[in-house]
């Protein structure tokens, strides 16, 4: 008989849902992006920049980046939990992963709003 | 008696070279590897995106970098990794909803993931890279 007490903590349910929610956002963005590229066929700098100067695409692209970084955090953390067994090493890799992803989010803001 | 049955040693084979994964297993490990590779290349991809948008000069640099035949080949590979992760991810979302969880459907949907992701890679490569 299994006596597992499942109250108090959520045992990763939140991450499980976020992993899927961010996946859906990115999948929708991928379809929108491919449709826009197909319709505009940007072959010049002005045409390419024009896509991301548009308010809707800028918003969606930023949402895509945030989803990507959160999605990557959960996925890469899962990889460290599977293969990096010593606690110290695992903690180090997780902190490094979180740090670069937070940095990338700042970088993405800069790319989109300083272009 | 039940306890003895549970404690009985079961055969274990973790020799990676002798394991023959079924197709959904191959799909699964490529899903993980593609995610890891795309994560590791994020700084390069963000740099490329930045170059393409920052100024006409950086756009010219971007054009010359992605115009190199070897880079084009690498980008085609990355597009495939992205498309595989995308298609396999949609399959997993459907499995989460208990769609296609019997063996036959799971095998069929794996074939579809490989077929669709490779086809989309070739179409995007033909339209954008060449």
gemmi code that builds the backbone of each chain (N, CA, C; Angstrom):
import gemmi

chains = {
    "A": [
        ("UNK", (0.843, -1.199, 0.000), (0.000, 0.000, 0.000), (0.876, 1.246, 0.000)),
        ("UNK", (0.486, 2.177, -0.824), (1.269, 3.410, -0.956), (0.615, 4.514, -0.142)),
        ("UNK", (1.375, 5.035, 0.825), (0.864, 6.144, 1.626), (1.600, 7.415, 1.278)),
        ("UNK", (1.200, 8.043, 0.194), (1.889, 9.257, -0.218), (0.984, 10.432, 0.130)),
        ("UNK", (1.534, 11.341, 0.950), (0.731, 12.489, 1.343), (0.889, 13.588, 0.293)),
        ("UNK", (-0.200, 13.945, -0.357), (-0.093, 14.919, -1.437), (-0.830, 16.219, -1.107)),
        ("UNK", (-0.597, 16.712, 0.093), (-1.108, 18.040, 0.406), (0.070, 18.941, 0.753)),
        ("UNK", (-0.119, 20.236, 0.646), (0.917, 21.167, 1.056), (1.778, 21.637, -0.087)),
        ("UNK", (2.370, 20.723, -0.841), (3.177, 21.113, -1.990), (2.438, 20.719, -3.266)),
        ("UNK", (2.883, 21.258, -4.378), (2.173, 20.960, -5.624), (2.935, 19.993, -6.519)),
        ("UNK", (4.087, 19.507, -6.075), (4.849, 18.494, -6.779), (5.030, 18.800, -8.264)),
        ("UNK", (5.324, 20.054, -8.582), (5.664, 20.392, -9.959), (4.485, 20.646, -10.881)),
        ("UNK", (3.266, 20.648, -10.346), (2.094, 20.859, -11.206), (2.163, 22.219, -11.903)),
        ("UNK", (2.579, 23.250, -11.156), (2.657, 24.602, -11.731), (3.616, 24.621, -12.931)),
        ("UNK", (4.804, 24.010, -12.760), (5.777, 23.974, -13.851), (5.246, 23.183, -15.039)),
        ("UNK", (4.557, 22.089, -14.720), (3.992, 21.232, -15.770), (3.017, 22.041, -16.627)),
        ("UNK", (2.181, 22.836, -15.970), (1.197, 23.644, -16.699), (1.884, 24.770, -17.475)),
        ("UNK", (2.872, 25.428, -16.842), (3.570, 26.531, -17.518), (4.322, 26.016, -18.743)),
        ("UNK", (4.927, 24.824, -18.620), (5.638, 24.232, -19.753), (4.714, 24.120, -20.958)),
        ("UNK", (3.468, 23.721, -20.703), (2.505, 23.540, -21.792), (1.905, 24.861, -22.261)),
        ("UNK", (1.645, 25.759, -21.318), (1.099, 27.073, -21.685), (2.067, 27.847, -22.575)),
        ("UNK", (3.357, 27.863, -22.182), (4.353, 28.575, -22.978), (4.532, 27.889, -24.336)),
        ("UNK", (4.398, 26.556, -24.371), (4.519, 25.818, -25.637), (3.418, 26.257, -26.602)),
        ("UNK", (2.199, 26.407, -26.087), (1.081, 26.806, -26.951), (1.308, 28.225, -27.486)),
        ("UNK", (1.765, 29.140, -26.617), (2.041, 30.514, -27.060), (3.091, 30.502, -28.181)),
        ("UNK", (4.169, 29.730, -27.984), (5.222, 29.684, -28.995), (4.753, 29.035, -30.289)),
        ("UNK", (3.899, 28.012, -30.170), (3.381, 27.335, -31.371), (2.518, 28.300, -32.178)),
        ("UNK", (1.655, 29.064, -31.483), (0.799, 30.039, -32.171), (1.668, 31.108, -32.834)),
        ("UNK", (2.703, 31.579, -32.104), (3.582, 32.599, -32.665), (4.297, 32.074, -33.913)),
        ("UNK", (4.729, 30.810, -33.854), (5.435, 30.219, -34.994), (4.568, 30.266, -36.248)),
        ("UNK", (3.287, 29.930, -36.080), (2.364, 29.949, -37.222), (2.183, 31.389, -37.731)),
        ("UNK", (1.979, 32.338, -36.795), (1.806, 33.751, -37.181), (3.062, 34.244, -37.906)),
        ("UNK", (4.226, 33.940, -37.324), (5.488, 34.411, -37.899), (5.681, 33.882, -39.324)),
        ("UNK", (5.444, 32.569, -39.503), (5.623, 31.983, -40.834), (4.626, 32.586, -41.829)),
        ("UNK", (3.398, 32.856, -41.354), (2.387, 33.455, -42.229), (2.809, 34.868, -42.635)),
        ("UNK", (3.321, 35.653, -41.685), (3.749, 37.027, -41.983), (4.928, 37.018, -42.959)),
        ("UNK", (5.915, 36.138, -42.680), (7.079, 36.041, -43.566), (6.631, 35.646, -44.970)),
        ("UNK", (5.706, 34.697, -45.031), (5.200, 34.241, -46.321), (4.468, 35.349, -47.069)),
        ("UNK", (3.700, 36.164, -46.329), (2.898, 37.222, -46.957), (3.765, 38.407, -47.368)),
        ("UNK", (4.693, 38.830, -46.459), (5.501, 40.019, -46.722), (6.683, 39.702, -47.636)),
        ("UNK", (7.281, 38.501, -47.429), (8.476, 38.137, -48.191), (9.571, 39.178, -48.051)),
        ("UNK", (10.006, 39.463, -46.790), (10.942, 40.570, -46.569), (12.315, 40.276, -47.187)),
        ("UNK", (12.721, 41.112, -48.163), (14.045, 40.903, -48.748), (14.946, 42.121, -48.549)),
        ("UNK", (14.415, 43.159, -47.882), (15.240, 44.337, -47.603), (15.239, 44.598, -46.096)),
        ("UNK", (16.205, 45.403, -45.656), (16.296, 45.754, -44.233), (15.012, 46.445, -43.763)),
        ("UNK", (14.491, 47.401, -44.589), (13.301, 48.168, -44.206), (12.094, 47.247, -44.025)),
        ("UNK", (11.921, 46.300, -44.972), (10.765, 45.392, -44.907), (10.857, 44.496, -43.669)),
        ("UNK", (12.073, 43.990, -43.402), (12.292, 43.098, -42.261), (12.060, 43.847, -40.944)),
        ("UNK", (12.625, 45.074, -40.861), (12.461, 45.861, -39.642), (10.995, 46.274, -39.467)),
        ("UNK", (10.323, 46.527, -40.571), (8.917, 46.937, -40.534), (8.035, 45.916, -39.827)),
        ("UNK", (8.376, 44.628, -40.008), (7.592, 43.560, -39.362), (7.605, 43.740, -37.845)),
        ("UNK", (8.797, 44.030, -37.291), (8.926, 44.103, -35.827), (8.674, 45.511, -35.284)),
        ("UNK", (8.550, 46.488, -36.205), (8.182, 47.839, -35.781), (6.680, 47.896, -35.521)),
        ("UNK", (5.933, 46.986, -36.175), (4.489, 46.885, -35.958), (4.199, 46.506, -34.504)),
        ("UNK", (3.285, 47.267, -33.879), (3.019, 47.078, -32.448), (2.578, 45.674, -32.088)),
        ("UNK", (1.689, 45.090, -32.894), (1.184, 43.743, -32.605), (2.312, 42.712, -32.669)),
        ("UNK", (3.141, 42.810, -33.727), (4.226, 41.833, -33.873), (5.295, 42.016, -32.801)),
        ("UNK", (5.520, 43.282, -32.408), (6.495, 43.538, -31.346), (6.020, 42.897, -30.042)),
        ("UNK", (4.754, 43.102, -29.731), (4.159, 42.509, -28.528), (4.227, 40.979, -28.588)),
        ("UNK", (3.828, 40.416, -29.728), (3.809, 38.952, -29.857), (5.230, 38.374, -29.806)),
        ("UNK", (6.177, 39.090, -30.416), (7.563, 38.609, -30.415), (8.133, 38.628, -28.998)),
        ("UNK", (7.819, 39.690, -28.254), (8.283, 39.759, -26.871), (7.657, 38.642, -26.032)),
        ("UNK", (6.356, 38.419, -26.243), (5.663, 37.332, -25.533), (6.293, 35.984, -25.886)),
        ("UNK", (6.660, 35.821, -27.173), (7.336, 34.597, -27.616), (8.657, 34.413, -26.870)),
        ("UNK", (9.447, 35.488, -26.789), (10.746, 35.394, -26.119), (10.580, 35.030, -24.636)),
        ("UNK", (9.643, 35.698, -23.955), (9.445, 35.384, -22.534), (9.009, 33.932, -22.358)),
        ("UNK", (8.094, 33.474, -23.234), (7.636, 32.071, -23.176), (8.797, 31.131, -23.412)),
        ("UNK", (9.627, 31.474, -24.425), (10.791, 30.646, -24.762), (11.727, 30.501, -23.564)),
        ("UNK", (12.008, 31.624, -22.882), (12.982, 31.576, -21.784), (12.421, 30.812, -20.583)),
        ("UNK", (11.139, 30.984, -20.297), (10.542, 30.240, -19.173), (10.461, 28.741, -19.515)),
        ("UNK", (10.071, 28.452, -20.767), (9.985, 27.074, -21.258), (11.365, 26.407, -21.184)),
        ("UNK", (12.403, 27.151, -21.609), (13.769, 26.619, -21.586), (14.213, 26.374, -20.144)),
        ("UNK", (13.819, 27.256, -19.227), (14.182, 27.068, -17.822), (13.667, 25.717, -17.317)),
        ("UNK", (12.397, 25.423, -17.559), (11.824, 24.173, -17.057), (12.467, 22.963, -17.741)),
        ("UNK", (12.638, 23.060, -19.061), (13.210, 21.931, -19.808), (14.646, 21.643, -19.434)),
        ("UNK", (15.466, 22.695, -19.349), (16.888, 22.501, -19.030), (17.038, 22.064, -17.565)),
        ("UNK", (16.197, 22.618, -16.681), (16.226, 22.194, -15.285), (15.928, 20.697, -15.172)),
        ("UNK", (14.966, 20.219, -15.976), (14.643, 18.785, -15.989), (15.855, 17.952, -16.430)),
        ("UNK", (16.598, 18.473, -17.427), (17.788, 17.760, -17.908), (18.835, 17.690, -16.790)),
        ("UNK", (19.064, 18.801, -16.091), (20.041, 18.781, -14.980), (19.582, 17.793, -13.897)),
        ("UNK", (18.266, 17.766, -13.604), (17.773, 16.859, -12.558), (17.961, 15.395, -12.961)),
        ("UNK", (17.922, 15.127, -14.295), (18.089, 13.742, -14.766), (19.546, 13.295, -14.770)),
        ("UNK", (20.470, 14.217, -15.132), (21.841, 13.777, -15.381), (22.883, 14.322, -14.406)),
        ("UNK", (22.623, 15.480, -13.789), (23.615, 16.046, -12.878), (23.265, 15.621, -11.457)),
        ("UNK", (23.929, 14.551, -10.973), (23.534, 13.961, -9.699), (24.105, 14.629, -8.447)),
        ("UNK", (25.401, 15.048, -8.456), (25.894, 15.697, -7.217), (25.144, 17.002, -6.954)),
        ("UNK", (24.661, 17.185, -5.724), (23.813, 18.343, -5.401), (24.459, 19.681, -5.749)),
        ("UNK", (25.765, 19.812, -5.412), (26.451, 21.078, -5.646), (26.506, 21.432, -7.122)),
        ("UNK", (26.861, 20.427, -7.940), (26.947, 20.627, -9.392), (25.577, 20.987, -9.964)),
        ("UNK", (24.555, 20.258, -9.504), (23.205, 20.498, -10.006), (22.748, 21.921, -9.673)),
        ("UNK", (23.020, 22.338, -8.449), (22.633, 23.686, -8.026), (23.349, 24.742, -8.866)),
        ("UNK", (24.658, 24.501, -9.083), (25.455, 25.432, -9.875), (24.900, 25.560, -11.293)),
        ("UNK", (24.599, 24.422, -11.919), (24.088, 24.433, -13.291), (22.725, 25.113, -13.365)),
        ("UNK", (21.877, 24.869, -12.352), (20.551, 25.499, -12.338), (20.659, 27.013, -12.194)),
        ("UNK", (21.555, 27.455, -11.302), (21.719, 28.896, -11.103), (22.253, 29.538, -12.383)),
        ("UNK", (23.247, 28.868, -13.013), (23.817, 29.408, -14.255), (22.744, 29.503, -15.335)),
        ("UNK", (21.901, 28.470, -15.433), (20.834, 28.452, -16.440), (19.851, 29.596, -16.206)),
        ("UNK", (19.401, 29.737, -14.963), (18.455, 30.808, -14.637), (19.080, 32.163, -14.922)),
        ("UNK", (20.364, 32.319, -14.576), (21.033, 33.603, -14.760), (21.105, 33.997, -16.233)),
        ("UNK", (21.540, 33.069, -17.098), (21.654, 33.446, -18.512), (20.267, 33.728, -19.103)),
        ("UNK", (19.254, 32.986, -18.670), (17.913, 33.201, -19.238), (17.341, 34.559, -18.832)),
        ("UNK", (17.590, 34.981, -17.589), (17.148, 36.319, -17.166), (17.885, 37.377, -17.996)),
        ("UNK", (19.184, 37.134, -18.201), (19.967, 38.049, -19.039), (19.433, 38.122, -20.465)),
        ("UNK", (19.076, 36.964, -21.041), (18.532, 36.936, -22.406), (17.236, 37.734, -22.492)),
        ("UNK", (16.421, 37.689, -21.425), (15.153, 38.428, -21.434), (15.432, 39.929, -21.539)),
        ("UNK", (16.437, 40.399, -20.789), (16.824, 41.800, -20.884), (17.349, 42.145, -22.271)),
        ("UNK", (18.132, 41.236, -22.822), (18.695, 41.414, -24.162), (17.571, 41.517, -25.198)),
        ("UNK", (16.577, 40.652, -25.069), (15.451, 40.648, -26.014), (14.702, 41.986, -25.978)),
        ("UNK", (14.514, 42.536, -24.775), (13.868, 43.855, -24.645), (14.681, 44.892, -25.413)),
        ("UNK", (15.990, 44.853, -25.201), (16.870, 45.810, -25.856), (16.800, 45.700, -27.382)),
        ("UNK", (16.820, 44.462, -27.893), (16.764, 44.258, -29.351), (15.475, 44.847, -29.921)),
        ("UNK", (14.351, 44.572, -29.228), (13.049, 44.956, -29.788), (12.746, 46.443, -29.635)),
        ("UNK", (13.255, 47.080, -28.558), (12.877, 48.480, -28.327), (13.969, 49.487, -28.668)),
        ("UNK", (15.158, 48.987, -29.055), (16.197, 49.940, -29.461), (16.500, 49.837, -30.942)),
        ("UNK", (15.709, 49.084, -31.675), (15.997, 48.923, -33.107), (15.603, 50.176, -33.888)),
    ],
    "B": [
        ("UNK", (4.735, -13.082, 0.943), (5.045, -13.636, -0.386), (5.091, -12.543, -1.447)),
        ("UNK", (4.159, -11.620, -1.342), (4.102, -10.537, -2.321), (5.385, -9.716, -2.302)),
        ("UNK", (5.922, -9.514, -1.078), (7.147, -8.722, -0.949), (8.318, -9.365, -1.654)),
        ("UNK", (8.398, -10.702, -1.564), (9.493, -11.424, -2.213), (9.419, -11.215, -3.736)),
        ("UNK", (8.208, -11.275, -4.245), (8.029, -11.110, -5.693), (8.493, -9.730, -6.158)),
        ("UNK", (8.209, -8.708, -5.340), (8.584, -7.337, -5.721), (10.096, -7.166, -5.674)),
        ("UNK", (10.739, -7.810, -4.652), (12.179, -7.615, -4.479), (13.015, -8.403, -5.484)),
        ("UNK", (12.375, -9.342, -6.199), (13.112, -10.161, -7.153), (13.834, -9.280, -8.172)),
        ("UNK", (15.104, -9.597, -8.398), (15.911, -8.801, -9.339), (15.366, -8.944, -10.755)),
        ("UNK", (15.162, -7.815, -11.421), (14.715, -7.855, -12.794), (15.897, -7.519, -13.700)),
        ("UNK", (15.951, -8.098, -14.896), (17.091, -7.802, -15.784), (17.111, -6.322, -16.173)),
        ("UNK", (18.327, -5.780, -16.231), (18.466, -4.354, -16.547), (19.527, -4.206, -17.618)),
        ("UNK", (19.211, -3.470, -18.672), (20.191, -3.222, -19.720), (20.275, -1.733, -19.989)),
        ("UNK", (21.414, -1.143, -19.612), (21.591, 0.287, -19.861), (22.729, 0.534, -20.850)),
        ("UNK", (23.078, -0.509, -21.643), (24.119, -0.341, -22.651), (23.523, 0.418, -23.844)),
        ("UNK", (23.900, 1.711, -23.937), (23.276, 2.578, -24.949), (23.452, 2.064, -26.376)),
        ("UNK", (24.584, 1.332, -26.616), (24.851, 0.906, -27.985), (24.033, -0.314, -28.389)),
        ("UNK", (23.530, -1.065, -27.388), (22.760, -2.258, -27.751), (21.257, -2.034, -27.621)),
        ("UNK", (20.873, -0.846, -27.104), (19.437, -0.563, -26.984), (18.893, -0.113, -28.332)),
        ("UNK", (17.826, -0.772, -28.772), (17.180, -0.320, -30.007), (15.868, 0.347, -29.627)),
        ("UNK", (15.863, 1.683, -29.663), (14.673, 2.433, -29.269), (13.586, 2.286, -30.332)),
        ("UNK", (12.335, 2.156, -29.910), (11.242, 2.227, -30.874), (11.098, 3.673, -31.366)),
        ("UNK", (10.361, 3.866, -32.460), (10.270, 5.195, -33.071), (9.833, 6.293, -32.095)),
        ("UNK", (8.789, 6.048, -31.250), (8.424, 7.112, -30.295), (9.554, 7.437, -29.328)),
        ("UNK", (10.429, 6.446, -29.059), (11.584, 6.678, -28.186), (12.628, 7.553, -28.868)),
        ("UNK", (12.844, 7.297, -30.180), (13.793, 8.118, -30.949), (13.272, 9.551, -31.015)),
        ("UNK", (11.954, 9.684, -31.272), (11.316, 11.006, -31.303), (11.547, 11.727, -29.985)),
        ("UNK", (11.386, 10.983, -28.886), (11.505, 11.568, -27.550), (12.910, 12.079, -27.275)),
        ("UNK", (13.939, 11.262, -27.613), (15.305, 11.699, -27.303), (15.712, 12.855, -28.208)),
        ("UNK", (15.215, 12.870, -29.463), (15.528, 14.018, -30.338), (14.828, 15.271, -29.808)),
        ("UNK", (13.633, 15.100, -29.210), (12.924, 16.232, -28.614), (13.790, 16.864, -27.523)),
        ("UNK", (14.398, 16.012, -26.701), (15.247, 16.515, -25.619), (16.530, 17.140, -26.160)),
        ("UNK", (17.199, 16.414, -27.094), (18.468, 16.921, -27.647), (18.241, 18.246, -28.383)),
        ("UNK", (17.136, 18.328, -29.171), (16.881, 19.558, -29.921), (16.656, 20.731, -28.967)),
        ("UNK", (15.930, 20.486, -27.877), (15.713, 21.542, -26.891), (17.024, 22.009, -26.300)),
        ("UNK", (17.907, 21.052, -25.962), (19.196, 21.400, -25.349), (20.078, 22.175, -26.321)),
        ("UNK", (20.139, 21.719, -27.577), (20.989, 22.395, -28.571), (20.483, 23.814, -28.829)),
        ("UNK", (19.160, 23.956, -28.977), (18.602, 25.293, -29.224), (18.877, 26.211, -28.032)),
        ("UNK", (18.791, 25.667, -26.817), (19.119, 26.466, -25.627), (20.575, 26.930, -25.669)),
        ("UNK", (21.498, 25.993, -25.991), (22.921, 26.336, -25.997), (23.250, 27.378, -27.071)),
        ("UNK", (22.480, 27.367, -28.173), (22.771, 28.303, -29.257), (21.996, 29.614, -29.136)),
        ("UNK", (21.210, 29.780, -28.052), (20.426, 31.003, -27.882), (21.252, 32.285, -28.011)),
        ("UNK", (22.461, 32.377, -27.396), (23.219, 33.623, -27.554), (23.548, 33.930, -29.009)),
        ("UNK", (23.886, 32.881, -29.783), (24.211, 33.075, -31.200), (22.966, 33.535, -31.970)),
        ("UNK", (21.836, 32.886, -31.689), (20.601, 33.218, -32.398), (20.126, 34.629, -32.041)),
        ("UNK", (20.258, 34.998, -30.746), (19.874, 36.355, -30.341), (20.792, 37.387, -30.999)),
        ("UNK", (22.083, 37.059, -31.102), (23.020, 37.967, -31.748), (22.643, 38.157, -33.216)),
        ("UNK", (22.279, 37.046, -33.892), (21.867, 37.133, -35.297), (20.621, 38.005, -35.433)),
        ("UNK", (19.652, 37.798, -34.523), (18.399, 38.568, -34.564), (18.694, 40.051, -34.357)),
        ("UNK", (19.570, 40.337, -33.392), (19.944, 41.720, -33.124), (20.609, 42.357, -34.345)),
        ("UNK", (21.540, 41.629, -34.957), (22.236, 42.156, -36.134), (21.257, 42.455, -37.258)),
        ("UNK", (20.246, 41.601, -37.407), (19.303, 41.782, -38.511), (18.443, 43.023, -38.325)),
        ("UNK", (18.317, 43.529, -37.082), (17.389, 44.626, -36.814), (18.058, 45.948, -36.435)),
        ("UNK", (19.289, 45.903, -35.941), (19.876, 47.094, -35.322), (20.080, 48.256, -36.296)),
        ("UNK", (20.724, 48.016, -37.432), (21.024, 49.107, -38.365), (21.240, 48.511, -39.762)),
        ("UNK", (21.198, 49.353, -40.815), (21.460, 48.828, -42.170), (22.834, 48.164, -42.262)),
        ("UNK", (23.824, 48.706, -41.532), (25.176, 48.126, -41.568), (25.198, 46.742, -40.939)),
        ("UNK", (24.564, 46.624, -39.743), (24.555, 45.314, -39.080), (23.710, 44.316, -39.875)),
        ("UNK", (22.685, 44.828, -40.581), (21.878, 43.959, -41.433), (22.731, 43.374, -42.560)),
        ("UNK", (23.633, 44.216, -43.108), (24.528, 43.747, -44.165), (25.453, 42.651, -43.627)),
        ("UNK", (25.951, 42.843, -42.392), (26.779, 41.820, -41.749), (25.978, 40.528, -41.595)),
        ("UNK", (24.738, 40.677, -41.086), (23.836, 39.535, -40.903), (23.662, 38.775, -42.219)),
        ("UNK", (23.413, 39.537, -43.293), (23.198, 38.930, -44.618), (24.408, 38.124, -45.067)),
        ("UNK", (25.612, 38.693, -44.833), (26.814, 38.000, -45.296), (27.086, 36.760, -44.453)),
        ("UNK", (26.760, 36.835, -43.140), (26.959, 35.656, -42.274), (26.026, 34.527, -42.700)),
        ("UNK", (24.715, 34.829, -42.808), (23.768, 33.754, -43.136), (23.833, 33.362, -44.620)),
        ("UNK", (24.601, 34.126, -45.411), (24.744, 33.785, -46.819), (25.837, 32.758, -47.072)),
        ("UNK", (26.677, 32.536, -46.068), (27.765, 31.556, -46.207), (27.179, 30.147, -46.328)),
        ("UNK", (27.637, 29.370, -47.344), (27.049, 28.034, -47.584), (27.064, 27.125, -46.351)),
        ("UNK", (28.166, 27.148, -45.588), (28.260, 26.280, -44.412), (27.266, 26.719, -43.329)),
        ("UNK", (27.136, 28.045, -43.136), (26.179, 28.582, -42.160), (24.758, 28.210, -42.577)),
        ("UNK", (24.494, 28.289, -43.890), (23.159, 27.917, -44.395), (22.818, 26.482, -44.024)),
        ("UNK", (23.817, 25.608, -44.160), (23.609, 24.193, -43.842), (23.312, 24.023, -42.351)),
        ("UNK", (24.070, 24.754, -41.512), (23.861, 24.694, -40.065), (22.471, 25.231, -39.724)),
        ("UNK", (22.088, 26.357, -40.359), (20.767, 26.940, -40.098), (19.657, 25.977, -40.508)),
        ("UNK", (19.867, 25.268, -41.637), (18.873, 24.279, -42.062), (18.717, 23.203, -40.990)),
        ("UNK", (19.850, 22.777, -40.422), (19.820, 21.808, -39.331), (19.069, 22.338, -38.124)),
        ("UNK", (19.295, 23.634, -37.806), (18.612, 24.242, -36.653), (17.112, 24.376, -36.902)),
        ("UNK", (16.758, 24.700, -38.165), (15.328, 24.776, -38.506), (14.682, 23.403, -38.297)),
        ("UNK", (15.412, 22.346, -38.684), (14.864, 21.001, -38.473), (14.697, 20.710, -36.974)),
        ("UNK", (15.713, 21.068, -36.171), (15.602, 20.841, -34.725), (14.378, 21.575, -34.169)),
        ("UNK", (14.195, 22.844, -34.609), (13.046, 23.628, -34.132), (11.738, 22.976, -34.574)),
        ("UNK", (11.666, 22.576, -35.852), (10.424, 21.993, -36.386), (10.122, 20.636, -35.735)),
        ("UNK", (11.193, 19.860, -35.448), (10.975, 18.593, -34.752), (10.414, 18.851, -33.356)),
        ("UNK", (11.039, 19.803, -32.650), (10.604, 20.118, -31.286), (9.146, 20.604, -31.301)),
        ("UNK", (8.821, 21.430, -32.318), (7.473, 21.982, -32.505), (6.446, 20.856, -32.758)),
        ("UNK", (6.734, 19.998, -33.746), (5.776, 18.936, -34.104), (5.674, 17.888, -32.987)),
        ("UNK", (6.816, 17.474, -32.439), (6.787, 16.484, -31.353), (6.078, 17.071, -30.135)),
        ("UNK", (6.256, 18.379, -29.908), (5.599, 19.050, -28.785), (4.080, 19.026, -28.938)),
        ("UNK", (3.599, 19.279, -30.166), (2.148, 19.227, -30.404), (1.638, 17.802, -30.152)),
        ("UNK", (2.437, 16.793, -30.564), (2.056, 15.393, -30.317), (1.942, 15.137, -28.810)),
        ("UNK", (2.899, 15.685, -28.039), (2.846, 15.486, -26.585), (1.626, 16.170, -25.964)),
        ("UNK", (1.280, 17.362, -26.496), (0.081, 18.042, -25.982), (-1.161, 17.185, -26.231)),
        ("UNK", (-1.211, 16.536, -27.410), (-2.354, 15.665, -27.712), (-2.345, 14.435, -26.797)),
        ("UNK", (-1.136, 13.892, -26.553), (-1.044, 12.733, -25.638), (-1.519, 13.134, -24.231)),
        ("UNK", (-1.189, 14.382, -23.821), (-1.662, 14.878, -22.519), (-3.181, 14.857, -22.448)),
        ("UNK", (-3.818, 15.092, -23.602), (-5.291, 15.094, -23.654), (-5.852, 13.690, -23.929)),
        ("UNK", (-4.957, 12.672, -23.795), (-5.321, 11.275, -24.022), (-5.787, 11.017, -25.447)),
        ("UNK", (-5.223, 11.785, -26.390), (-5.521, 11.529, -27.811), (-4.389, 10.682, -28.387)),
        ("UNK", (-4.747, 9.532, -28.931), (-3.767, 8.683, -29.609), (-2.775, 8.017, -28.690)),
        ("UNK", (-3.248, 7.500, -27.547), (-2.296, 6.884, -26.623), (-2.127, 5.375, -26.827)),
        ("UNK", (-2.951, 4.762, -27.677), (-2.714, 3.326, -27.925), (-1.499, 3.169, -28.845)),
        ("UNK", (-0.903, 1.964, -28.808), (0.391, 1.722, -29.460), (0.372, 2.079, -30.945)),
        ("UNK", (-0.667, 1.620, -31.646), (-0.743, 1.871, -33.086), (-0.725, 3.362, -33.397)),
        ("UNK", (-1.597, 4.126, -32.704), (-1.690, 5.571, -32.957), (-0.400, 6.273, -32.583)),
        ("UNK", (0.230, 5.831, -31.477), (1.468, 6.484, -31.023), (2.575, 6.297, -32.057)),
        ("UNK", (2.616, 5.093, -32.663), (3.618, 4.851, -33.707), (3.320, 5.674, -34.945)),
        ("UNK", (2.048, 5.681, -35.338), (1.647, 6.431, -36.530), (1.945, 7.924, -36.354)),
        ("UNK", (1.584, 8.469, -35.166), (1.799, 9.901, -34.955), (3.292, 10.233, -34.932)),
        ("UNK", (4.139, 9.271, -34.510), (5.587, 9.501, -34.554), (6.059, 9.633, -36.005)),
        ("UNK", (5.563, 8.735, -36.865), (5.908, 8.833, -38.290), (5.472, 10.186, -38.843)),
        ("UNK", (4.259, 10.617, -38.455), (3.735, 11.897, -38.954), (4.633, 13.045, -38.504)),
        ("UNK", (5.076, 13.007, -37.219), (5.957, 14.067, -36.709), (7.232, 14.154, -37.547)),
        ("UNK", (7.862, 12.983, -37.812), (9.094, 12.998, -38.606), (8.825, 13.514, -40.014)),
        ("UNK", (7.748, 13.039, -40.633), (7.430, 13.439, -42.004), (7.143, 14.927, -42.111)),
        ("UNK", (6.257, 15.424, -41.239), (5.843, 16.832, -41.304), (7.009, 17.757, -40.974)),
        ("UNK", (7.809, 17.409, -39.933), (8.899, 18.314, -39.544), (9.962, 18.386, -40.635)),
        ("UNK", (10.254, 17.256, -41.282), (11.251, 17.277, -42.366), (10.700, 18.043, -43.572)),
        ("UNK", (9.417, 17.837, -43.888), (8.815, 18.556, -45.021), (8.821, 20.064, -44.773)),
        ("UNK", (8.442, 20.473, -43.541), (8.414, 21.906, -43.227), (9.820, 22.501, -43.280)),
        ("UNK", (10.818, 21.726, -42.816), (12.207, 22.191, -42.867), (12.634, 22.454, -44.309)),
        ("UNK", (12.285, 21.517, -45.206), (12.684, 21.669, -46.607), (11.983, 22.862, -47.247)),
        ("UNK", (10.688, 23.033, -46.928), (9.934, 24.158, -47.505), (10.514, 25.488, -47.019)),
        ("UNK", (10.726, 25.603, -45.701), (11.263, 26.854, -45.148), (12.673, 27.102, -45.675)),
        ("UNK", (13.482, 26.039, -45.727), (14.842, 26.173, -46.258), (14.830, 26.668, -47.691)),
        ("UNK", (13.939, 26.102, -48.514), (13.857, 26.495, -49.926), (13.395, 27.944, -50.063)),
        ("UNK", (12.461, 28.367, -49.202), (11.899, 29.729, -49.321), (12.842, 30.782, -48.747)),
        ("UNK", (13.472, 30.467, -47.608), (14.202, 31.505, -46.877), (15.717, 31.460, -47.123)),
        ("UNK", (16.276, 30.253, -47.174), (17.736, 30.157, -47.234), (18.273, 30.132, -48.661)),
        ("UNK", (17.523, 29.521, -49.595), (18.060, 29.428, -50.953), (17.194, 30.145, -51.987)),
    ],
}
model = gemmi.Model(1)
for chain_id, residues in chains.items():
    chain = gemmi.Chain(chain_id)
    for i, (resn, *xyz) in enumerate(residues, 1):
        res = gemmi.Residue()
        res.name, res.seqid = resn, gemmi.SeqId(i, " ")
        for name, pos in zip(("N", "CA", "C"), xyz):
            atom = gemmi.Atom()
            atom.name, atom.element = name, gemmi.Element(name[0])
            atom.pos, atom.b_iso = gemmi.Position(*pos), 0.0
            res.add_atom(atom)
        chain.add_residue(res)
    model.add_chain(chain)
structure = gemmi.Structure()
structure.add_model(model)
structure.setup_entities()
